[in-house]
Amino acid sequence: MVGAAAGSAAAYQVMTSLGFAEESPYRGPIRLDGDPKGASVLILGAGLAGMTAALELHRAGYRVQILEYNTRAGGRNWSLRGGDTYVASRRAQATRSWSTSQAWKGSASSGRAKK
């Protein structure tokens, strides 16, 4: 009820006050100074979190390598472009055949899709 009326921040504050949630320990971004001797980092998974970690560590001066189990990067985030085919198994496959102008557009406010 509080979240619907006042928003998620108010709901979280109420939950914290009642002991149902803990205060966040976040105190700002960590400092990545890098190792001048050329330290390296191995990241498992090329999803959004792995790619972001690799980018930040690379910017901080680390040598970074990413290992991904699948044949593509992106984790659970991916797109089918015109004519792309996704094969889930021998019996299930999908081919994107609609144009961008025919794609459904979601409404962030209602949570429903609309044409």
Summary of the structure (lengths in Angstrom):
residues: 115
radius of gyration: 21.5
end to end distance: 30.9
largest distance: 55.8
contacts: 200
relative contact order: 0.10
helix: 26%
strand: 17%
